Amino acid sequence: MCGIVGYTGERGTVDVLLEGLSRLEYRGYDSAGVSVIDGGRIALRKKGGKLAVLRESLEDAPLPASATGIGHTRWATHGGPTDENAHPHVGDDGRLSLIHNGIIENFAELRAELEAAGEAFASETDTEAAAKLLGRAYRETGDLTTAMRQVVGRLHGQFTLLAMHAEQPGVVVGASHNSPLLVGYGDGEHFLGSDVSAFVKFTPNAAALDNDQIVAITKDSASVTDFDGNAVEPKRFEVSWDASAADKGGWNSFMAKEISEGPEAVENTMRGRLADSRVELDLGALDDEVLRSIDRIVIVACGTANYSGLVGKYAIETWARVPVEVDLAHEFRYRDPVLDERTLVISISQSGETMDTKMAVQHAKAQGARTLSICNTQGATIPRESEAVLYTHAGPEVAVASTKAFLAQVIGQLLFGLHLARVRGTMADEAIAEVVAEMRELPAELRQVLAEQEAVHELAHWMADSRSVLFLGRHVGYPVALEGALKLKEISYIHAEGFAGGELKHGPIALIEPGQVVFVVVPSPRNEPLLHSKIVSNIQEIRARGARVIAVAEAGDAAVLPYADVVLRVPLTLPMLEPVLQVVPLHIFALELATAKGLDVDQPRNLAKSVTVE
């Protein structure tokens, strides 16, 4: 969850580090720090709290000019968000500085060993043990890269480490084990970061380290080896968006901006993949022969991505006639799933670094399953570890609460479902053509939905004091209800739950009392008359008990009018495409309610954008 940035070059190093850290704030953090090499010593500053606290401290007492530095934003694990626990930490009597993402699981054992050898600790963190250990290794070897190679073999857990030593000015060394680290290639300068956002303002040229690799950067070079010391040439790529794409662009929040970018996210994810009246995907190793051999699909994901997977399950099973399971990634490998070469495991992750999902992919590969990643981030670990990747092209998503990425993830799965149906011959060409034609209309329909949300704004303001909101849906509307509840929880901090409509009388109806607000996601009466009649019955049941009903319903659906207090309209589309339109009013409602409560919608408490610990 933490953010990491390293730099060697001729720019103002502290300015580069702060710029990188500011673009990593979305990851979630509660302290920050930077360090630079000043002559023969390390100069550092670190503060509990937000980056603004560190900036203020540096304005009052600037660090010296330097050509080498590292910076960090920390999300507290071992020890609270204090100045002492903030990174960087030091070793070798203050001559070495180190920052760390991840968790060192055997830190207590290492700390006891180091204290017995006379090392004094100033923090409660696991990271300081690595700094002290690396400092001792440097004293033995006299070379930071060699010392790093010695130390990584002693650390258990997952980690990205960045370190520099006052005796090697102009050098930053990084190591990656089950945690992301990327290199940025500039002209007379090089960068390291936990995300390309850390350096994309300065260069679009990047490479991602694979697992168990070490990199040493100077202003003129970036050398990569594996943990055994063998030279490696990482695969470079060019970031497809510039730094301005991750700016607010006049919006009050990143979340508001990203909701507005939903139509472009859908458009860009479909671009180049809709060929006339069919879907064409290049899935590399997952060619047509492999896809015809698949007899089972398991989708693994967490949070919002998991709910998108529930939509994908409905579409893939309906169109391609392959059984699909949707698993929470953090439960997947621990239940010892039955997998073989005829199983396709689809992982979904906006960042491509979600630790739970990455471990699920590794488990699937170890069991011989085929793997496909649906991801929004170039060069991320999960796509690199999967046989094939379907990038969603939603652009950078900075707000912690995911919105446009959910739309793009659903679209990615719809594309895959149609591709699989064509390959397996389970859908007629005419039926595929009908879906493709409707998919082409989605961006325009989304723009229409976004333009007609004044009622949502009004709702949110009169509901600002609400303590509980329920969400109800059937079929593909069920995951939309779950997603609506999650968004409200994430950024408004009020109780919210999503239910399948059929479950109402099996327990949840006990929660209904006079004044209780219930959002109901209503299927189309034209496309799904049976489901529609059943959800109307659910509405009648909860209205009879005094609930206030907010219906998300198709334009022209008159049957809900007598029973709903408010109706939020969306255009008519095919059943499997409905979630793309229905979820937008729920995203906007969560945004507006949190804003009415005066909360920070982009950085909700206790949450991080990229969860890189399991």
ABEGO torsion letter per residue (X at the ends): XBBBBBBBEABBAAAAAAAAAAAAAAAEBABBBBBBBBEABBBBBBBBEBAAAAAAAAAABBBBBBABBBBBBBBBABEBBBAAABOBBBBGGGABBBBBBEBBAAAAAAAAAAAAAGBBBABABAAAAAAAAAAAAAAAAGBAAAAAAAAAAABBEBBBBBBBBAABBGBBBBBBBGBBBBBBBBBGBBBBBABAAAAAAABABBBBBBBGBBBBBBAABBBBBBAAGBBBBBBBBBBABBAAAABAGGBABAAAAAAAAAAAAAAAAABGABBEABBBBBAEABBAAAAAABABBBBBBBEAAAAAAAAAAAAAAAAAGBBBBBBBAAAAAAAGBBBBAABBBBBBBAAGABAAAAAAAAAAAAAGBBBBBBBABBGBAAAAABABBBBAGAEBBABABBAAAAAAAAAAAAAAAAAAAAAAGABBAAAAAAAAAAAAAAAAAAAAAAAAAAAAAAAAAAAAABABBBBBBBEAAAAAAAAAAAAAAAAAGBBBBBBBAAAAAAGAAAABBBGBBBBBBBBBAAABAAAAAAAAAAAAAAAAAGBBBBBBBBBGBAAAAAABABBBBBBBBBAAAAAAAAAAAAAAAAAAAAAAAGBBAABBBGBBABBABX
